[in-house]
Amino acid sequence: MNNNQIETSYEIAKKKYSELGVNIEHVFEDLEKISLSVHCWQGDDVGGFENPNPKLSGGGILATGNYPGKARTISELQMDLKKAMFLIPGRHRVNLHAIYGDFGESAVDRTKIEVDHFQSWIDWAKKETLGLDFNATLFSHPKANSSYTLSNKSNEIRNFWIEHVKRCREISVDIGRQLDKMVIHNIWIPDGSKDIPVDRAGHRELLKDSLDRIFEQKLDSRYIQDSLEGKLFGIGSEAYVVGSHDFYLSYALKNDLMITLDTGHFHPTESVADKISAILPFIKGIFLHISRGLRWDSDHVVVLDDQLIQIAEEIIRSNELNKIFLGLDYFDASINRIAAWVIGSRSTLKSILYALLQPWEVLKEYEINEKYFQRLALLEELKTLPFGAVWDYYCYKNNVPVGKDWIKSVEEYEINTLMKRT
């Protein structure tokens, strides 16, 4: 599509939306404020750089597929992330797990990690003007193989993981201070049982105690916000998850922490979108991990589906963008990994744009006056308005490829870079 076509289509779309009272220039300003937290672990199938030959073990997660070209080093992962960011409009962040440090040739256990191990990431983020988020890594480790970490009945194992999370929080503050940006530090643990346990309460009491000990240390809120991520079930924890949504929501509310809602961590019939307005008035903040589950928490690449649009609508209608943060969380090893980042990121941004283009005040007025057929009719008419032309123009003005043009760019990168990795 040439520039004249993009601009002509946009002007037509702009007129149609203005007839509904939607100012697209203001919409673009709001969309520019959205900063996605792009997950580094899509680039290497959650391997990290602790070991020369990383392999997922323990923790109920699984990357499927063996597409060629995955990143093997920090420099390759950074190169791939940079390529993906070039194809995504806006200014975003990178979400790191603790296993992605620069550990050199010597093994560094997780209770020994320091900010120095992530200095290359900080320097790279400064150069690329990106923010960073951080996650403690409580899986793929010998001390996670028993299915319990922060709720383990072994004091030795539990203390190990408490120390690891404490260090990750301190590293997060150091990252935030150096970048002069707030870092979200997220905690997800794999703790649970494959079959029906008899002592649910015992493990949850231990988890509460572990969290109490972790959060005893008060850190500078300008540089870190802590968030807790629950789950319905995982591989090997089908019957019982210690850190469930109810547990973490209660703990977060009591202790003034954020809650992470992963869209794949609930029952398939639950609406994550509906949870946003239910939780938002009481919680410090919500960190959304956007994923796509098929039948289970399968971490498929995010696409522009009804669930994603409903979530975006609730985010925008909440009018609380200062309390809601967006990140991606999936790992598909069956397709080109850069493409997976780009598809998920662009789909998420499209959903936000779609929600911003809705004449919210008109729809709300219909609802207040019980004009329900008018409300439904207008929502249906919005579906066929030239939203795509607005998205194309947004990409154009952000100097990223418009429409399907980005596909060719990834194909060339695959041939020239990814296929040369062996």
DRENTIFI-373831 format. One record per residue (C-alpha): residue number from 1; z negated, y, x; residue in three letters. Coordinates in Angstrom, 3 decimals, padded with zeros to 6 digits. Example, Ala and Ser with C-alpha at 12.3 -4.5 7.8 and 13.67 -1.06 7.14 Angstrom:
BEGIN
k:pz:py:px:r
1:-007.800:-004.500:012.300:Ala
2:-007.140:-001.060:013.670:Ser
//
This chain:
BEGIN
k:pz:py:px:r
1:000.000:000.000:000.000:Met
2:001.001:003.373:001.456:Asn
3:-001.121:006.530:001.399:Asn
4:000.855:008.168:-001.406:Asn
5:000.345:005.176:-003.662:Gln
6:-003.386:005.131:-002.924:Ile
7:-003.780:008.840:-003.660:Glu
8:-001.588:008.776:-006.796:Thr
9:-003.455:005.791:-008.256:Ser
10:-006.760:007.439:-007.456:Tyr
11:-005.829:010.677:-009.233:Glu
12:-004.927:008.711:-012.367:Ile
13:-008.220:006.823:-012.190:Ala
14:-010.174:010.000:-011.508:Lys
15:-008.773:011.579:-014.674:Lys
16:-009.624:008.545:-016.806:Lys
17:-013.217:008.433:-015.567:Tyr
18:-013.642:012.207:-015.910:Ser
19:-012.775:011.861:-019.605:Glu
20:-015.993:009.848:-019.847:Leu
21:-017.974:012.445:-017.935:Gly
22:-018.011:010.520:-014.644:Val
23:-017.697:012.651:-011.517:Asn
24:-016.205:010.331:-008.905:Ile
25:-016.990:012.660:-006.006:Glu
26:-020.680:012.392:-006.921:His
27:-020.260:008.624:-007.231:Val
28:-018.912:008.455:-003.682:Phe
29:-021.882:010.479:-002.441:Glu
30:-024.262:007.989:-004.044:Asp
31:-022.343:004.993:-002.716:Leu
32:-022.504:006.417:000.816:Glu
33:-026.303:006.150:000.603:Lys
34:-026.126:002.350:000.231:Ile
35:-026.788:000.616:003.548:Ser
36:-026.341:-003.149:003.474:Leu
37:-028.423:-005.340:005.762:Ser
38:-025.730:-007.663:007.128:Val
39:-027.208:-010.999:008.225:His
40:-026.464:-012.021:011.804:Cys
41:-026.936:-015.739:011.083:Trp
42:-023.609:-016.058:009.239:Gln
43:-021.909:-015.612:012.615:Gly
44:-023.257:-018.779:014.246:Asp
45:-024.501:-020.981:011.382:Asp
46:-028.199:-020.064:011.879:Val
47:-028.241:-021.416:015.427:Gly
48:-029.751:-018.551:017.407:Gly
49:-030.075:-018.382:021.175:Phe
50:-033.339:-020.159:021.949:Glu
51:-031.562:-023.296:023.141:Asn
52:-028.200:-023.914:024.847:Pro
53:-027.198:-026.294:022.034:Asn
54:-028.975:-024.997:018.925:Pro
55:-029.334:-027.254:015.945:Lys
56:-030.967:-026.628:012.609:Leu
57:-034.060:-028.783:012.251:Ser
58:-036.943:-028.442:009.869:Gly
59:-037.239:-025.817:007.197:Gly
60:-035.065:-026.861:004.297:Gly
61:-031.882:-024.989:005.266:Ile
62:-028.419:-026.330:005.872:Leu
63:-025.142:-024.836:007.104:Ala
64:-022.149:-026.930:006.043:Thr
65:-018.764:-026.957:007.711:Gly
66:-017.426:-026.768:011.241:Asn
67:-014.840:-023.984:011.240:Tyr
68:-013.788:-023.108:014.806:Pro
69:-014.782:-019.928:016.588:Gly
70:-018.475:-019.470:015.911:Lys
71:-020.354:-017.108:018.207:Ala
72:-022.012:-018.799:021.189:Arg
73:-023.649:-015.825:022.860:Thr
74:-025.196:-012.498:021.896:Ile
75:-022.152:-010.614:023.174:Ser
76:-019.812:-012.767:021.062:Glu
77:-022.000:-012.323:017.983:Leu
78:-022.131:-008.568:018.505:Gln
79:-018.356:-008.504:018.972:Met
80:-017.866:-010.407:015.707:Asp
81:-020.305:-008.181:013.830:Leu
82:-018.527:-005.092:015.114:Lys
83:-015.225:-006.487:013.894:Lys
84:-016.714:-007.160:010.457:Ala
85:-018.283:-003.684:010.258:Met
86:-014.885:-002.153:011.019:Phe
87:-013.602:-003.723:007.802:Leu
88:-016.535:-002.700:005.568:Ile
89:-016.727:000.890:004.269:Pro
90:-019.983:002.769:004.844:Gly
91:-022.715:002.688:007.475:Arg
92:-024.886:-000.410:007.482:His
93:-027.585:-002.401:009.265:Arg
94:-027.789:-005.781:010.976:Val
95:-030.475:-008.249:009.982:Asn
96:-031.865:-010.279:012.917:Leu
97:-033.923:-013.458:013.009:His
98:-036.389:-013.926:015.849:Ala
99:-034.327:-016.797:017.303:Ile
100:-031.535:-014.334:018.178:Tyr
101:-033.278:-012.770:021.152:Gly
102:-031.860:-012.449:024.654:Asp
103:-033.917:-015.217:026.243:Phe
104:-031.854:-015.678:029.399:Gly
105:-031.932:-019.037:031.147:Glu
106:-035.600:-019.844:030.544:Ser
107:-037.117:-021.145:027.326:Ala
108:-039.358:-018.643:025.521:Val
109:-041.558:-020.075:022.806:Asp
110:-042.026:-018.089:019.646:Arg
111:-045.576:-016.999:020.411:Thr
112:-044.301:-015.393:023.628:Lys
113:-041.433:-013.261:022.347:Ile
114:-041.520:-009.527:023.068:Glu
115:-039.404:-006.504:022.299:Val
116:-037.731:-006.876:025.713:Asp
117:-035.994:-009.977:024.374:His
118:-034.286:-007.776:021.758:Phe
119:-033.559:-004.731:023.899:Gln
120:-029.877:-005.608:024.152:Ser
121:-029.710:-005.595:020.343:Trp
122:-031.475:-002.231:020.180:Ile
123:-029.141:-000.724:022.768:Asp
124:-026.124:-002.134:020.941:Trp
125:-027.364:-000.791:017.592:Ala
126:-027.807:002.673:019.127:Lys
127:-024.277:002.567:020.511:Lys
128:-022.814:001.462:017.174:Glu
129:-025.123:003.783:015.150:Thr
130:-026.465:000.867:013.137:Leu
131:-029.930:000.100:011.847:Gly
132:-031.703:-003.214:012.384:Leu
133:-033.945:-005.362:010.207:Asp
134:-036.003:-008.302:011.457:Phe
135:-037.279:-011.713:010.359:Asn
136:-039.897:-014.026:011.768:Ala
137:-038.308:-017.475:012.221:Thr
138:-040.501:-020.269:010.871:Leu
139:-037.969:-023.106:010.940:Phe
140:-035.894:-025.104:013.474:Ser
141:-038.906:-025.700:015.698:His
142:-041.027:-028.781:016.502:Pro
143:-044.045:-027.116:014.893:Lys
144:-042.102:-026.695:011.644:Ala
145:-041.126:-030.358:011.293:Asn
146:-044.201:-031.269:009.233:Ser
147:-042.953:-029.109:006.328:Ser
148:-045.905:-026.719:006.672:Tyr
149:-046.255:-023.621:008.894:Thr
150:-048.522:-020.786:007.705:Leu
151:-050.107:-023.162:005.195:Ser
152:-050.532:-026.070:007.603:Asn
153:-053.917:-027.817:007.529:Lys
154:-053.797:-028.076:011.309:Ser
155:-055.472:-024.969:012.723:Asn
156:-053.452:-025.303:015.908:Glu
157:-050.105:-025.220:014.106:Ile
158:-051.180:-022.542:011.668:Arg
159:-052.494:-020.304:014.453:Asn
160:-049.224:-020.751:016.319:Phe
161:-047.218:-019.406:013.405:Trp
162:-049.673:-016.598:012.685:Ile
163:-049.269:-015.419:016.264:Glu
164:-045.473:-015.645:015.972:His
165:-045.386:-013.465:012.839:Val
166:-047.778:-010.941:014.395:Lys
167:-045.456:-010.588:017.358:Arg
168:-042.438:-010.210:015.082:Cys
169:-044.132:-007.361:013.233:Arg
170:-044.899:-005.606:016.519:Glu
171:-041.312:-006.095:017.667:Ile
172:-040.120:-004.601:014.369:Ser
173:-042.173:-001.463:014.983:Val
174:-040.776:-001.129:018.507:Asp
175:-037.239:-001.495:017.153:Ile
176:-037.896:001.102:014.476:Gly
177:-039.432:003.541:016.947:Arg
178:-036.503:003.262:019.359:Gln
179:-033.886:003.628:016.626:Leu
180:-035.972:006.139:014.657:Asp
181:-035.280:004.079:011.547:Lys
182:-037.421:001.999:009.248:Met
183:-037.156:-001.762:009.819:Val
184:-037.750:-004.256:007.022:Ile
185:-039.640:-007.237:008.387:His
186:-039.159:-010.206:006.073:Asn
187:-041.254:-013.371:005.923:Ile
188:-039.867:-016.604:004.491:Trp
189:-041.497:-019.943:005.216:Ile
190:-040.230:-023.465:004.438:Pro
191:-043.640:-024.822:003.443:Asp
192:-043.618:-027.354:000.652:Gly
193:-043.408:-030.972:-000.377:Ser
194:-040.522:-033.310:-001.134:Lys
195:-042.592:-035.189:-003.711:Asp
196:-045.435:-034.230:-006.023:Ile
197:-048.495:-033.040:-004.034:Pro
198:-052.107:-033.328:-005.157:Val
199:-053.461:-030.302:-003.276:Asp
200:-051.278:-027.354:-004.237:Arg
201:-054.224:-024.978:-004.206:Ala
202:-055.372:-026.006:-000.735:Gly
203:-052.113:-025.035:000.938:His
204:-051.916:-021.772:-000.996:Arg
205:-055.444:-020.850:000.046:Glu
206:-054.430:-021.423:003.651:Leu
207:-051.270:-019.340:003.202:Leu
208:-053.305:-016.493:001.731:Lys
209:-055.709:-016.665:004.662:Asp
210:-052.809:-016.651:007.144:Ser
211:-051.252:-013.612:005.501:Leu
212:-054.605:-011.837:005.418:Asp
213:-054.937:-012.370:009.164:Arg
214:-051.354:-011.252:009.803:Ile
215:-051.698:-008.037:007.822:Phe
216:-055.095:-007.126:009.261:Glu
217:-053.128:-005.136:011.785:Gln
218:-051.975:-001.906:010.165:Lys
219:-048.676:-000.726:011.613:Leu
220:-046.783:002.552:011.329:Asp
221:-045.020:002.561:007.952:Ser
222:-042.389:004.954:009.295:Arg
223:-041.014:002.086:011.345:Tyr
224:-041.864:-001.100:009.422:Ile
225:-042.072:-002.283:005.848:Gln
226:-043.193:-005.865:005.286:Asp
227:-041.588:-008.004:002.607:Ser
228:-042.355:-011.506:001.331:Leu
229:-039.629:-013.908:000.157:Glu
230:-040.392:-016.680:-002.307:Gly
231:-038.311:-019.653:-003.361:Lys
232:-038.038:-022.132:-006.215:Leu
233:-037.299:-025.165:-004.027:Phe
234:-035.634:-026.154:-000.780:Gly
235:-034.258:-029.220:000.942:Ile
236:-037.351:-031.325:001.537:Gly
237:-039.465:-029.144:-000.756:Ser
238:-037.987:-030.092:-004.102:Glu
239:-041.331:-030.752:-005.793:Ala
240:-043.450:-027.923:-004.434:Tyr
241:-043.021:-024.657:-002.548:Val
242:-046.219:-023.040:-001.300:Val
243:-044.753:-019.529:-001.089:Gly
244:-043.387:-019.398:-004.605:Ser
245:-042.185:-016.234:-006.315:His
246:-045.397:-016.001:-008.358:Asp
247:-047.590:-016.389:-005.273:Phe
248:-045.787:-013.757:-003.212:Tyr
249:-045.370:-011.302:-006.070:Leu
250:-049.111:-011.443:-006.715:Ser
251:-049.924:-011.082:-003.029:Tyr
252:-047.469:-008.214:-002.554:Ala
253:-048.809:-006.284:-005.532:Leu
254:-052.389:-006.688:-004.375:Lys
255:-051.651:-005.744:-000.768:Asn
256:-049.031:-003.018:-001.259:Asp
257:-046.144:-004.954:000.290:Leu
258:-042.500:-005.346:-000.658:Met
259:-041.044:-008.395:-002.380:Ile
260:-037.760:-010.045:-001.407:Thr
261:-035.650:-011.430:-004.241:Leu
262:-033.041:-013.879:-002.969:Asp
263:-030.472:-014.445:-005.703:Thr
264:-030.204:-018.124:-004.737:Gly
265:-033.950:-018.796:-004.828:His
266:-034.405:-019.051:-008.586:Phe
267:-033.432:-021.467:-011.323:His
268:-029.693:-021.137:-012.069:Pro
269:-030.449:-019.921:-015.604:Thr
270:-032.847:-017.182:-014.461:Glu
271:-031.596:-013.607:-014.321:Ser
272:-032.517:-011.933:-011.057:Val
273:-031.127:-008.706:-012.514:Ala
274:-033.757:-008.766:-015.256:Asp
275:-036.559:-009.094:-012.691:Lys
276:-035.717:-005.745:-011.078:Ile
277:-036.911:-003.485:-013.908:Ser
278:-039.840:-005.824:-014.608:Ala
279:-041.181:-005.585:-011.057:Ile
280:-040.096:-002.129:-009.900:Leu
281:-042.777:000.005:-011.626:Pro
282:-045.555:-001.882:-009.850:Phe
283:-044.195:-002.877:-006.441:Ile
284:-043.860:-000.919:-003.214:Lys
285:-040.213:-001.931:-002.904:Gly
286:-037.666:-004.668:-003.508:Ile
287:-035.496:-006.194:-000.795:Phe
288:-032.587:-008.028:-002.414:Leu
289:-031.044:-010.909:-000.497:His
290:-027.648:-011.320:-002.118:Ile
291:-026.429:-014.905:-002.063:Ser
292:-024.433:-017.197:-004.343:Arg
293:-025.759:-020.558:-005.346:Gly
294:-023.618:-023.259:-006.918:Leu
295:-025.933:-025.637:-008.820:Arg
296:-028.577:-025.100:-006.126:Trp
297:-029.432:-022.636:-003.348:Asp
298:-026.171:-023.444:-001.570:Ser
299:-025.670:-020.064:000.164:Asp
300:-022.011:-019.654:-000.762:His
301:-020.229:-016.446:000.203:Val
302:-020.958:-013.662:-002.263:Val
303:-018.161:-012.754:-004.673:Val
304:-017.794:-010.126:-007.387:Leu
305:-019.066:-012.210:-010.294:Asp
306:-021.060:-011.405:-013.435:Asp
307:-024.412:-012.035:-011.765:Gln
308:-023.664:-009.588:-008.965:Leu
309:-022.438:-006.903:-011.358:Ile
310:-025.537:-007.284:-013.545:Gln
311:-027.768:-006.871:-010.486:Ile
312:-025.857:-003.753:-009.409:Ala
313:-026.130:-002.290:-012.890:Glu
314:-029.886:-002.739:-012.905:Glu
315:-030.174:-001.216:-009.439:Ile
316:-028.274:001.911:-010.472:Ile
317:-029.868:002.234:-013.907:Arg
318:-033.322:002.018:-012.344:Ser
319:-032.734:005.360:-010.606:Asn
320:-035.021:004.102:-007.818:Glu
321:-032.655:003.629:-004.891:Leu
322:-035.430:004.759:-002.556:Asn
323:-037.335:001.570:-003.460:Lys
324:-034.484:-000.956:-003.507:Ile
325:-032.841:-002.325:-000.351:Phe
326:-029.789:-004.558:-000.213:Leu
327:-029.113:-007.378:002.231:Gly
328:-026.866:-010.426:002.424:Leu
329:-028.114:-013.974:002.952:Asp
330:-025.674:-016.872:003.085:Tyr
331:-024.162:-019.053:005.784:Phe
332:-020.848:-020.750:005.194:Asp
333:-019.497:-022.643:008.199:Ala
334:-016.435:-023.935:006.342:Ser
335:-014.389:-020.712:006.564:Ile
336:-013.751:-017.901:009.020:Asn
337:-017.197:-016.373:009.609:Arg
338:-016.004:-012.771:009.991:Ile
339:-014.139:-013.103:006.704:Ala
340:-017.339:-014.427:005.089:Ala
341:-019.193:-011.269:006.139:Trp
342:-016.409:-009.005:004.926:Val
343:-015.900:-010.724:001.561:Ile
344:-019.616:-010.683:000.763:Gly
345:-020.178:-007.114:001.920:Ser
346:-017.155:-005.655:000.182:Arg
347:-017.971:-007.563:-003.008:Ser
348:-021.519:-006.209:-003.001:Thr
349:-020.328:-002.650:-002.459:Leu
350:-017.715:-003.086:-005.197:Lys
351:-020.455:-004.115:-007.617:Ser
352:-022.452:-000.988:-006.814:Ile
353:-019.361:001.191:-007.241:Leu
354:-018.596:-000.502:-010.571:Tyr
355:-022.122:000.287:-011.771:Ala
356:-021.986:003.883:-010.524:Leu
357:-018.752:004.473:-012.451:Leu
358:-020.382:003.695:-015.786:Gln
359:-021.161:006.697:-018.030:Pro
360:-024.834:005.821:-018.091:Trp
361:-025.981:008.838:-020.088:Glu
362:-023.417:008.160:-022.831:Val
363:-024.390:004.489:-023.013:Leu
364:-028.082:005.351:-023.116:Lys
365:-027.493:007.877:-025.885:Glu
366:-025.696:005.228:-027.930:Tyr
367:-028.657:002.932:-027.453:Glu
368:-031.246:005.552:-028.415:Ile
369:-029.332:006.316:-031.609:Asn
370:-028.848:002.599:-032.395:Glu
371:-025.083:002.881:-032.044:Lys
372:-024.872:-000.667:-030.829:Tyr
373:-021.242:-001.409:-031.604:Phe
374:-020.242:001.782:-029.792:Gln
375:-022.333:000.747:-026.800:Arg
376:-020.761:-002.708:-026.698:Leu
377:-017.263:-001.356:-027.262:Ala
378:-017.537:001.160:-024.433:Leu
379:-018.915:-001.461:-022.038:Leu
380:-015.884:-003.609:-022.838:Glu
381:-013.440:-000.742:-022.367:Glu
382:-014.934:000.023:-018.966:Leu
383:-013.859:-003.407:-017.764:Lys
384:-010.163:-002.460:-017.858:Thr
385:-010.443:001.036:-016.405:Leu
386:-008.749:001.421:-012.966:Pro
387:-011.868:000.659:-010.957:Phe
388:-009.734:-000.961:-008.253:Gly
389:-007.906:002.304:-007.558:Ala
390:-011.244:004.050:-006.976:Val
391:-012.355:001.291:-004.597:Trp
392:-009.069:001.505:-002.679:Asp
393:-009.486:005.254:-002.274:Tyr
394:-013.088:004.832:-001.110:Tyr
395:-011.904:002.429:001.595:Cys
396:-009.067:004.803:002.495:Tyr
397:-011.376:007.807:002.903:Lys
398:-013.725:005.646:005.015:Asn
399:-010.874:004.615:007.332:Asn
400:-011.122:000.893:006.618:Val
401:-008.235:-001.334:005.482:Pro
402:-007.297:-000.975:001.835:Val
403:-006.825:-003.944:-000.478:Gly
404:-005.782:-007.172:001.195:Lys
405:-004.782:-005.445:004.451:Asp
406:-008.074:-006.501:006.063:Trp
407:-007.047:-010.168:005.786:Ile
408:-004.301:-009.745:008.351:Lys
409:-006.747:-008.047:010.707:Ser
410:-009.111:-011.034:010.550:Val
411:-006.225:-013.471:011.017:Glu
412:-005.168:-011.674:014.200:Glu
413:-008.756:-011.654:015.475:Tyr
414:-009.005:-015.368:014.796:Glu
415:-005.864:-016.123:016.803:Ile
416:-006.644:-013.757:019.688:Asn
417:-010.403:-014.289:019.971:Thr
418:-012.024:-017.008:017.867:Leu
419:-009.594:-019.813:018.597:Met
420:-010.092:-019.289:022.326:Lys
421:-013.766:-020.283:022.069:Arg
422:-014.347:-023.891:022.925:Thr
//
